[in-house]
Amino acid sequence: MAEKRDERSTLQGKVSRITFQDPQGRFTVARLEMDGSASVTVVGELFPLSEGEEVKVSGLWRVHPRYGLQFQAERWEKVEPATLEGIEGYLGSGLIKGIGPTYARRLVAAFGLSTLRVLSEEPHRLLEVPGIGRIRAQRILHTWEQHKGMREAMLFLRGHGVSSNLALKIYHAFGPETVRRVKENPYCLAREIHGVGFILADRIAGSIGIAGDSALRVQGGLRHILARFADDGHCFVPADLLTRQACSLLGVEDHGVQSAISSLAGEGEVILEEAEGKDAPRVYPRGLYEAESRVASALHRLLTARSSLTDPSDAKFLQAAEPQLDMWLEAEQRNALGQALAKKVLVITGGPGTGKTTLLTALLKLLRRAKVSFALAAPTGRAAKRMEETTGEEGKTIHRLLEYNPRERRFQRGEHHPLSAHVVIVDETSMVDLPLMDHLLRAIEPHSHLLLIGDVDQLPSVGPGSVLRDLIDSGALPVVVLRRIFRQGAESAIVANAHRILQGQPLTFEVKGGKRDFMFIPRENEAEALETIKALLGGAKDKGAGDFARQPVNALTLRPDEIQVLCPMHRGLLGTSHLNRELQNLLNPDGISLEREALPFRLGDKVIQLRNNYDKGVFNGDLGRIARIDQDREEVVIEFYDRAVSYAFDDLDEIALAYAISIHKSQGSEYPAVIIPLHTSHYPMLHRSVLYTAVTRAKALVALVGSRKAVAMAIRNVRVEHRFTGLKDKLRAMMARG
């Protein structure tokens, strides 16, 4: 049969044996028996498929180097058996629970060639068959409907270009209603199924005859654009910008888009808010509008309510307690400490080395000795752990503080069950997005105090909103800015360069009497920069980078897992995607692999969570390591800093390799050492806040690898990431009303 190689054919026969079937539907190997011919091996995305079924497959003959001649199926469909023998074999194969060979014979004897029609259209007639009672009949029909529904859904979705893996995910979400729901509104896939984007949903819509200018399609496009802006951190989209983008995406006239916006607003799905002056109205997803409004109201309530502390603004409170601190504080810190005790809500911001940690430690000592209850929280587990290590007091993630219940998918703490602490302190507030701040403020008693600590010059949160900057810019809250760099920070080139970046000054690599903790290794060529990064991580010496750079990273007794590569971008030779493949092969070449598309995960890999998963209690940006790969149970176990979490193979699109991560994802983290590739190919992201955020992630060493021009561009470019947010305006308006 070798002559059949590369010949396109169509085969029809009965599945006699399934040799292998991936439960996710990515690959099946089966034997197909055809009338008058020897059985053949068929391979491909054949799912769901069971032994005994009749199928028709189209594809090509291929010769596998190990297994010989195989038929590679490109398209396939199930064919209902047309003979009494075929129907009996099909039903007796074990496919339908409650029907074995005996009952298959009885069914065929009773209904003949109409057996399958009776199961689908006249199921009550099963009771006519000897030995089938009501309970067995119900079990048979339940399994038959499930099988029929899955078969119809899979064939329908596969016929519209959906992969078997994704089709199975859709069926698990929608069940027997899959075909009906997708036909009624294919854009529900983009809204409700992670992994289905608007483009795929739109393609399905076109193939089932939904017109290009239909209201259903335009509304689906608007939801997609609003979600994309929210993913980029925006809370609203100006109506004129939203209209232009929708017209471009959908190829429709603007009046159709404006009509669709009005319809969504009428249904309450979006909120239209008038802007000041001549600006276009703002179009908010309803949830983000309500979150902004609640945050503004909660802060106003906190600021105007009576304090639960006993006359904390009395100077005697501070004067009596300060001698017990055993800490020396600068005048700037003493002022901040006094305000932290006196103000109901206070924002403290400052760069590295300005004494935020010392100030927080002093405040906690005062509160502890005054027997004032407090709670410490941070947006990520890493930041909470660092807070705990530096203060000696328990720190929690905000989710843990608010007692998030993954089973019920809600926070236990809120308006009806608030936190009992008199003072709530949040560190790394620049990372807190609008929805999380909303949940936090709902759980704080009006008489409590709130202290927000963060560095406003960091990149804003990954999620929607620019909360810390909006709070500061609103002028509605008291703010303390720490500017003085203390002795320990002044001895660090990391701290010095962080401040020089913000001031637009060239980097320095030597600090008088200080540490040698900052190196720049010039590499104008991307490929050379890549090899240098690999050499640094491998502990090799770099010969051409100057005296300081010639020290290998491990001269600081650092292990590779203590070094984090931080990239401005995902794409390119020096982006996270390519670097992760290179560094995985360098640092973990022999780990047991789980092949997944083009990129394998391996036992021991460093990985990052890509989106919030409230059910698992892991969140966007959490780092972990693959501790176990269980092929039999089809799960991967990942150890995060405080827990081990199981992932089904279906859920692995939530994680990615993390030998190199984006600078944005690094917020709230500290690493002993960071390596930062910086090249002119990164030009869209070469601005101060990006470089500043990357540099301030390091505790012991920064290794900047790249071109001098790229570094100069990043320092020169003062562009602040602009986000469409309305919190600042809502706070100002609320304070103006009193």
C-alpha positions in Angstrom: 0.0 0.0 0.0 3.0 2.3 -0.1 1.9 3.7 -3.4 -0.9 5.5 -1.5 1.4 7.9 0.2 0.4 11.5 -0.2 -2.8 10.4 -2.0 -6.0 12.2 -0.8 -8.8 9.8 0.0 -12.1 9.3 1.8 -12.6 6.2 3.9 -15.7 4.8 5.6 -15.8 2.0 8.1 -16.4 0.9 11.7 -13.9 1.8 14.6 -12.7 -1.6 15.7 -10.2 -0.4 18.3 -9.0 2.9 19.8 -5.3 2.5 20.4 -4.8 5.9 21.9 -7.0 8.9 22.6 -5.9 12.2 24.3 -8.8 13.2 26.6 -8.4 16.8 25.4 -9.1 15.7 21.9 -5.8 16.8 20.4 -4.9 13.3 19.0 -6.5 9.9 18.5 -5.1 6.7 17.0 -7.8 4.2 15.9 -8.2 1.1 13.7 -10.8 1.3 11.0 -12.5 -1.8 9.5 -13.9 -1.4 6.0 -16.0 -3.8 4.1 -13.9 -6.0 1.8 -10.6 -4.5 3.0 -8.0 -5.0 5.7 -8.3 -2.7 8.7 -6.2 0.6 8.6 -4.7 2.9 11.2 -6.3 6.4 11.3 -4.8 9.3 13.2 -5.9 12.8 13.8 -8.2 15.0 15.9 -11.0 12.5 16.1 -13.0 13.3 19.2 -15.4 12.2 20.7 -14.9 8.8 19.1 -15.8 5.4 20.5 -15.2 1.8 19.5 -18.1 0.4 17.4 -19.0 3.7 15.7 -19.3 4.1 11.9 -17.2 7.1 10.6 -16.3 8.7 7.3 -12.8 10.3 7.2 -11.1 12.4 4.6 -7.4 13.1 4.4 -4.0 11.8 3.2 -2.0 8.6 3.4 1.3 9.1 5.2 4.2 6.7 6.1 5.3 7.1 9.7 9.0 6.3 10.1 8.2 4.0 13.1 4.6 2.9 12.7 4.4 2.6 8.9 1.4 3.5 6.7 -1.3 5.6 8.4 -4.2 7.6 7.3 -4.0 11.2 8.5 -7.6 12.4 8.9 -8.2 16.1 8.2 -12.0 16.0 8.3 -14.4 13.4 9.6 -18.0 12.8 10.5 -20.0 10.0 12.2 -22.3 7.9 10.1 -25.2 6.2 11.7 -25.1 2.5 10.9 -27.7 1.4 8.2 -27.8 -2.3 8.8 -29.3 -4.4 11.6 -25.9 -5.8 12.3 -24.3 -2.4 12.3 -26.9 -0.9 14.7 -26.6 -3.9 17.0 -22.8 -3.6 17.1 -22.9 0.1 17.6 -25.3 0.0 20.6 -23.6 -3.1 22.1 -20.1 -1.6 22.0 -20.5 -0.2 25.5 -20.9 3.3 24.2 -24.3 3.8 25.9 -24.5 3.0 29.6 -27.2 0.5 30.3 -27.0 -1.2 26.8 -24.7 -4.2 26.4 -24.7 -6.8 23.7 -27.8 -8.5 25.2 -30.0 -5.4 25.3 -28.7 -4.3 21.9 -30.0 -7.5 20.4 -33.4 -7.0 22.1 -33.7 -3.4 20.9 -32.9 -4.3 17.3 -35.3 -7.2 17.5 -38.0 -4.9 18.7 -37.4 -1.9 16.4 -35.3 -3.1 13.6 -33.8 -0.4 11.3 -35.8 2.2 13.3 -33.9 1.6 16.6 -31.9 4.8 16.5 -34.9 6.9 15.5 -36.9 5.4 18.4 -34.1 6.4 20.9 -34.1 10.0 19.6 -37.8 10.5 18.9 -39.9 8.0 20.8 -37.9 7.1 23.9 -41.0 6.0 25.8 -41.1 2.9 23.6 -38.0 1.5 25.3 -40.4 0.1 27.9 -41.8 -2.2 25.2 -38.5 -4.1 25.2 -38.4 -7.1 27.6 -36.1 -6.5 30.6 -36.0 -2.7 30.3 -37.8 -1.1 33.2 -38.2 2.6 34.0 -34.9 3.0 35.8 -32.8 1.3 33.1 -34.7 3.3 30.4 -33.9 6.6 32.1 -30.3 5.7 32.4 -30.1 4.7 28.7 -31.8 7.9 27.6 -29.7 10.1 29.7 -26.5 8.6 28.3 -27.9 8.7 24.8 -28.8 12.4 25.0 -25.4 13.2 26.5 -23.6 11.3 23.7 -25.8 12.8 21.0 -25.3 16.3 22.4 -21.6 16.1 22.6 -21.3 14.5 19.1 -23.5 17.3 17.6 -21.6 20.0 19.4 -18.2 18.7 18.6 -19.0 18.2 14.9 -20.7 21.6 14.7 -17.7 23.4 16.3 -15.0 21.5 14.5 -16.8 22.3 11.3 -16.4 25.9 12.0 -12.7 25.8 12.6 -12.7 25.3 16.4 -10.0 23.0 17.7 -11.0 19.8 19.4 -9.5 21.0 22.7 -11.4 24.3 22.6 -14.6 22.6 21.4 -14.5 20.3 24.3 -14.0 23.2 26.7 -17.0 24.9 25.1 -19.2 21.8 25.5 -18.2 21.4 29.1 -19.3 25.0 29.7 -22.6 24.9 27.8 -23.5 21.2 27.7 -26.4 20.0 25.6 -27.3 23.7 24.9 -24.0 24.3 23.0 -25.2 24.2 19.4 -28.4 26.2 20.2 -26.5 28.9 22.2 -23.8 29.3 19.6 -26.3 29.5 16.7 -28.3 32.1 18.6 -25.3 34.3 19.5 -21.8 33.1 18.7 -20.4 36.1 20.4 -21.3 34.6 23.7 -18.2 32.4 23.2 -15.9 35.4 23.4 -17.6 36.7 26.5 -17.9 33.4 28.5 -15.1 31.0 27.3 -11.5 31.8 28.1 -9.5 31.2 24.9 -12.1 32.1 22.4 -11.5 35.6 21.1 -13.7 37.9 19.1 -12.1 36.9 15.8 -13.0 33.3 16.1 -16.5 34.1 17.3 -16.9 36.5 14.4 -15.8 33.9 11.9 -18.4 31.4 13.3 -21.0 34.1 13.1 -20.2 34.8 9.4 -20.3 31.1 8.6 -23.8 30.7 10.1 -25.2 33.7 8.2 -25.1 36.5 10.7 -25.0 39.8 8.7 -21.9 42.0 9.0 -24.0 45.0 10.1 -26.3 43.1 12.4 -26.8 44.6 15.9 -25.7 41.3 17.4 -22.3 41.6 15.6 -21.8 45.3 16.4 -22.6 44.8 20.0 -20.2 41.9 20.2 -17.5 44.1 18.6 -18.1 46.8 21.2 -17.9 44.4 24.1 -14.6 43.1 22.6 -13.1 46.6 22.3 -14.2 47.6 25.8 -12.7 44.4 27.2 -9.5 45.0 25.3 -9.2 48.5 26.8 -9.9 47.1 30.3 -7.1 44.6 29.7 -4.9 47.6 29.0 -5.8 49.2 32.2 -8.5 51.6 31.1 -11.8 52.1 33.0 -13.7 53.7 30.1 -13.4 54.6 26.5 -14.3 58.0 25.0 -17.4 57.5 22.8 -15.7 58.9 19.7 -12.7 56.7 20.1 -14.8 53.6 20.7 -16.9 54.5 17.6 -13.8 54.9 15.4 -12.3 51.6 16.6 -15.6 49.7 16.1 -16.0 51.0 12.6 -12.5 50.0 11.7 -12.8 46.5 13.3 -16.2 45.7 11.9 -16.3 47.6 8.6 -19.6 49.3 9.4 -21.0 52.9 9.5 -20.7 55.0 12.6 -24.5 55.4 13.0 -24.8 51.6 13.4 -22.1 51.7 16.2 -23.7 54.6 17.9 -27.1 52.8 17.8 -25.5 49.7 19.4 -23.9 51.8 22.1 -27.3 53.3 22.9 -28.8 49.8 23.0 -26.1 48.5 25.4 -26.6 51.6 27.6 -30.4 51.1 27.6 -29.9 47.5 28.8 -27.6 48.7 31.5 -24.6 46.8 30.2 -22.6 50.0 29.7 -22.8 53.4 31.4 -22.6 56.7 29.5 -21.1 59.5 31.6 -20.9 63.1 30.3 -17.3 64.5 30.4 -16.4 68.1 31.2 -16.0 70.7 28.5 -16.0 69.5 24.9 -14.7 66.0 25.6 -16.7 63.1 24.2 -19.0 61.1 26.6 -17.3 58.3 28.5 -18.4 54.7 27.8 -17.9 52.5 30.9 -18.5 48.8 31.4 -21.1 48.9 34.1 -18.9 47.1 36.7 -16.0 49.5 36.4 -18.3 52.6 36.6 -19.9 51.3 39.8 -16.5 50.4 41.2 -15.2 53.9 40.7 -18.3 55.4 42.3 -18.1 53.1 45.3 -14.4 53.8 45.8 -15.0 57.6 45.8 -18.0 57.3 48.2 -16.1 55.0 50.6 -13.1 57.3 50.7 -15.4 60.3 51.3 -17.1 58.3 54.1 -13.8 57.5 55.7 -12.5 61.0 55.6 -15.6 62.5 57.2 -16.4 59.9 59.9 -15.1 60.1 63.4 -11.9 58.3 64.3 -12.0 55.1 66.3 -8.6 56.0 67.9 -8.5 58.0 71.2 -7.5 61.5 70.2 -4.7 60.4 67.9 -4.0 63.9 66.7 -2.9 65.0 70.2 0.8 65.7 70.0 1.2 64.1 73.5 0.3 60.7 72.0 3.3 60.8 69.7 5.7 62.5 72.1 5.0 60.0 74.8 5.4 57.0 72.6 8.4 58.0 70.5 11.1 57.5 73.1 10.0 53.8 73.3 10.7 53.3 69.6 14.5 52.8 70.0 14.6 54.3 66.5 16.0 57.5 65.2 13.7 59.3 62.8 14.3 62.2 60.4 12.0 65.3 60.7 10.4 64.1 57.4 9.6 60.7 58.8 8.4 62.2 62.1 6.0 64.4 60.2 4.7 61.4 58.2 4.4 59.4 61.4 2.3 62.1 63.0 0.0 62.4 60.0 -0.4 58.6 59.9 -1.8 58.8 63.4 -3.9 61.9 62.9 -5.4 61.4 59.4 -8.3 59.0 58.7 -6.8 58.4 55.3 -3.2 59.0 54.3 -1.1 58.3 51.2 2.6 57.9 51.7 4.7 57.8 48.5 8.4 57.8 47.9 11.1 56.0 45.9 13.7 53.5 47.1 15.9 54.4 50.0 13.5 57.1 51.3 12.7 55.3 54.5 9.2 53.9 53.9 10.0 50.6 55.6 11.6 52.4 58.6 8.6 54.6 58.9 6.2 51.7 58.7 8.1 49.7 61.4 8.0 52.7 63.7 4.3 53.2 63.2 3.6 49.5 64.0 5.6 49.7 67.2 3.6 52.7 68.3 0.3 51.0 67.5 1.3 47.8 69.2 2.4 49.6 72.4 -0.8 51.7 72.3 -2.8 48.5 71.9 -4.4 49.7 68.7 -5.4 46.9 66.4 -4.0 46.9 62.8 -3.9 44.8 59.7 -1.1 44.7 57.1 -1.9 43.8 53.5 -0.4 43.9 50.0 -1.8 43.0 46.6 0.5 40.0 46.0 1.8 37.1 48.0 5.4 38.1 47.4 4.8 41.7 48.5 2.9 40.5 51.6 5.7 38.2 52.5 8.3 40.9 52.1 6.2 43.2 54.3 6.1 40.6 57.0 9.9 40.0 56.8 10.8 43.7 57.1 8.3 44.6 59.9 8.2 41.4 61.9 4.4 41.6 61.8 1.9 39.3 60.0 1.3 40.4 56.4 -1.5 39.1 54.2 -2.6 39.4 50.7 -5.6 41.6 50.3 -7.6 38.6 49.1 -6.6 36.7 52.2 -7.3 39.7 54.5 -10.8 39.9 52.9 -11.2 36.1 53.3 -11.9 35.3 49.7 -13.9 32.0 49.4 -13.1 30.3 46.1 -16.0 27.9 46.4 -18.5 30.7 46.7 -16.5 33.0 44.5 -16.9 36.0 46.8 -15.1 37.9 49.6 -16.4 37.0 53.1 -15.4 40.5 54.4 -17.5 43.4 53.2 -20.2 45.9 54.3 -22.0 43.3 56.4 -18.9 41.7 57.9 -16.2 44.4 58.0 -12.6 44.1 59.2 -12.1 44.7 63.0 -8.8 46.5 62.7 -8.6 50.2 63.8 -5.9 50.8 61.2 -5.6 49.1 57.8 -2.2 49.5 56.1 -1.7 48.6 52.4 1.8 48.4 50.9 2.7 48.5 47.2 -0.5 50.4 46.5 0.6 51.2 43.0 -0.3 47.6 42.1 -3.8 47.7 43.5 -6.3 47.9 40.6 -9.8 49.5 40.8 -11.8 46.3 41.5 -9.6 45.2 44.3 -9.6 48.7 45.9 -13.4 48.6 45.7 -13.5 45.3 47.6 -11.1 46.5 50.2 -12.9 49.7 51.0 -16.2 47.9 51.3 -14.7 46.0 54.2 -13.3 48.9 56.2 -15.3 50.4 59.0 -16.0 54.2 58.5 -14.4 54.9 61.9 -11.1 53.0 61.0 -8.0 54.6 59.5 -6.5 53.7 56.2 -2.8 54.1 55.3 -1.8 53.5 51.6 1.9 53.2 50.9 3.4 53.0 47.5 5.7 54.4 44.8 3.7 56.5 42.4 6.5 56.5 39.9 6.1 52.7 39.4 4.1 51.4 36.5 0.4 51.3 37.3 -1.5 48.1 38.2 -1.9 45.3 35.7 -5.7 45.4 36.1 -7.9 48.4 35.2 -7.5 51.7 36.9 -4.6 54.0 38.1 -5.7 54.1 41.7 -2.7 55.5 43.5 -2.0 58.2 41.0 -5.6 59.2 40.8 -5.8 59.4 44.6 -2.8 61.7 44.7 -3.7 63.8 41.7 -7.3 64.4 43.0 -6.1 66.6 45.8 -8.9 65.1 47.9 -6.6 63.1 50.2 -3.7 64.1 52.4 -0.4 62.9 50.8 3.1 62.7 52.3 6.0 62.5 49.7 9.3 61.1 51.1 12.2 62.6 49.2 15.3 62.3 51.4 17.5 59.3 50.6 19.0 57.8 53.8 22.5 56.7 54.3 22.0 53.0 53.5 20.2 53.9 50.3 22.8 56.5 49.4 25.5 53.8 49.4 23.7 51.8 46.7 24.1 52.4 43.0 20.7 50.8 42.5 19.0 53.4 44.6 21.1 56.2 43.1 20.3 55.2 39.6 16.6 54.8 40.3 16.5 58.4 41.3 18.7 59.5 38.5 16.4 57.8 36.0 13.4 59.8 37.4 15.5 63.0 37.1 16.6 62.3 33.6 20.3 62.0 34.5 22.8 59.5 33.1 23.4 56.3 35.1 26.3 56.0 37.6 28.1 52.7 38.2 30.2 53.8 41.3 28.9 55.2 44.5 31.5 56.8 46.8 32.1 54.4 49.7 29.2 52.3 48.6 28.3 49.0 47.0 29.2 47.9 43.5 25.7 46.6 42.8 24.9 48.0 39.3 26.5 46.9 36.0 25.9 47.9 32.4 27.2 45.5 29.8 27.0 47.2 26.4 25.8 45.0 23.6 24.6 46.7 20.4 23.7 43.4 18.7 20.6 41.6 20.0 22.2 38.1 19.4 25.2 39.1 21.4 23.0 40.5 24.2 21.2 37.2 24.3 24.4 35.2 24.6 25.6 37.6 27.4 22.4 37.0 29.4 22.8 33.3 29.0 26.4 33.5 30.1 25.5 35.6 33.2 22.8 33.1 34.2 25.2 30.2 33.6 27.8 31.8 35.8 30.3 32.4 33.0 32.6 35.4 32.9 32.0 38.1 30.4 35.4 39.2 29.1 34.6 42.4 27.3 32.4 44.4 29.6 34.8 46.3 31.9 36.2 45.4 35.4 32.9 45.4 37.2 31.0 43.5 34.5 33.7 40.8 34.4 32.5 39.5 37.7 30.2 36.6 37.1 26.8 36.9 38.7 27.5 34.0 41.0 30.4 36.0 42.5 27.7 37.4 44.7 26.8 33.8 45.7 23.6 34.0 43.8 21.9 30.9 42.4 20.2 31.1 39.0 16.8 30.9 40.7 17.6 34.1 42.6 18.1 36.0 39.4 15.1 37.3 37.4 15.2 38.4 33.8 12.9 41.4 33.3 12.0 42.4 29.7 10.2 45.5 28.4 8.4 43.5 25.7 7.2 39.9 24.9 8.2 39.9 21.2 11.6 39.8 19.6 14.9 38.1 20.2 15.1 39.8 23.6 11.4 39.4 24.5 10.0 37.1 27.1 8.8 34.5 24.6 12.1 33.8 23.0 14.2 34.2 26.1 12.1 31.7 28.0 12.7 29.0 25.4 16.4 29.8 25.5 16.7 29.9 29.3 14.6 26.8 29.8 17.0 24.9 27.7 19.9 26.4 29.6 18.6 26.1 33.2 16.3 23.1 33.0 17.2 21.0 29.9 16.5 17.6 31.4 13.2 18.1 33.2 10.4 15.6 32.4 8.5 17.3 29.6 4.8 17.8 29.0 4.6 18.8 25.4 2.0 21.5 24.9 1.8 23.0 21.4 5.2 24.6 20.5 6.4 25.1 24.1 6.9 22.3 26.5 6.6 22.7 30.3 9.1 20.7 32.3 9.3 19.4 35.8 11.1 22.1 37.8 10.2 25.0 35.4 9.7 28.5 36.8 6.2 29.6 35.8 3.9 32.6 36.2 0.1 32.8 36.5 -1.3 34.9 33.7 -4.7 35.8 35.0 -6.7 35.9 38.2 -8.1 32.5 39.1 -10.3 33.0 42.2 -11.2 29.3 42.4 -7.6 28.3 42.8 -6.6 31.3 44.9 -3.8 32.3 42.5 -3.5 35.7 40.8 -2.1 37.5 37.8 1.7 37.7 38.3 2.1 35.0 40.9 5.4 33.0 40.4 5.8 29.3 41.1 7.6 26.1 40.1 6.3 22.9 38.5 6.6 20.4 41.3 4.8 17.4 39.7 3.5 16.3 36.3 1.0 13.5 36.5 0.3 12.1 33.1 -2.3 9.5 34.4 -4.4 12.0 36.3 -3.7 14.7 33.6 -2.7 17.3 36.1 0.3 19.6 36.9 1.1 20.6 40.4 2.7 24.1 40.9 4.2 25.2 44.1 3.7 28.9 44.8 5.2 30.8 47.7 2.5 29.6 50.2 0.7 26.7 48.6 0.6 23.9 46.0 -2.0 24.3 43.3 -3.2 21.6 40.9 -3.9 22.4 37.2 -5.7 20.1 34.8 -4.0 19.9 31.4 -7.0 22.0 30.1 -6.0 24.9 32.4 -2.4 25.2 31.4 -3.2 28.2 29.2 -3.3 30.1 32.5 0.5 29.7 33.0 3.6 30.6 31.1 7.3 30.1 31.6 8.9 32.7 33.9 12.6 32.6 33.5 12.0 35.9 31.8 8.9 38.0 32.6 7.7 41.4 31.6 8.6 44.3 33.7 4.9 45.0 34.2 4.4 41.6 35.7 7.3 42.1 38.1 5.6 44.8 40.2 5.5 44.2 43.9 8.3 41.8 43.7 11.9 42.0 44.9 14.7 39.7 43.6 18.3 39.4 44.8 19.4 40.2 41.2 17.7 41.3 38.0 19.0 41.2 34.4 17.4 43.7 32.2 17.8 43.4 28.4 17.4 46.8 26.8 17.6 47.3 23.1 16.4 49.9 20.5 14.0 47.2 19.2 12.1 47.7 22.5 11.5 51.4 21.5 7.7 51.3 22.1 8.4 50.6 25.8 11.5 52.6 26.3 10.4 55.2 28.9 11.4 56.1 32.4 8.7 54.4 34.4 9.5 51.1 32.7 13.3 51.3 33.4 12.7 52.7 36.9 10.3 49.8 37.8 12.8 47.2 36.5 15.8 48.7 38.4 13.9 49.0 41.7 13.0 45.3 41.7 16.6 44.4 42.6 18.0 44.1 46.2 21.6 43.1 45.5 22.5 43.5 41.8 21.2 45.0 38.6 22.8 43.8 35.3 21.7 46.0 32.4 22.5 44.3 29.1 22.0 46.1 25.8 22.7 49.3 23.8 23.7 52.7 25.1 21.2 54.3 22.8 18.3 52.3 24.2 19.3 53.3 27.8 19.5 56.9 26.8 16.1 56.7 25.1 14.5 55.2 28.1 15.9 57.8 30.5 15.0 60.7 28.1 11.4 59.6 27.4 9.2 60.8 30.3 5.9 59.5 28.9 3.6 58.4 31.7 1.3 55.6 30.9 -2.1 57.3 30.3 -5.2 55.5 31.3 -8.8 56.5 30.9 -10.0 56.7 34.5 -12.6 58.8 36.2 -11.8 58.2 39.9 -9.9 61.5 40.2 -12.9 63.4 38.9 -15.4 61.6 41.1 -13.4 62.2 44.2 -13.1 65.9 43.4 -16.8 66.2 42.8 -17.7 64.4 46.0 -15.3 66.5 48.1 -16.7 69.7 46.5 -20.2 68.6 47.6 -18.9 68.2 51.1 
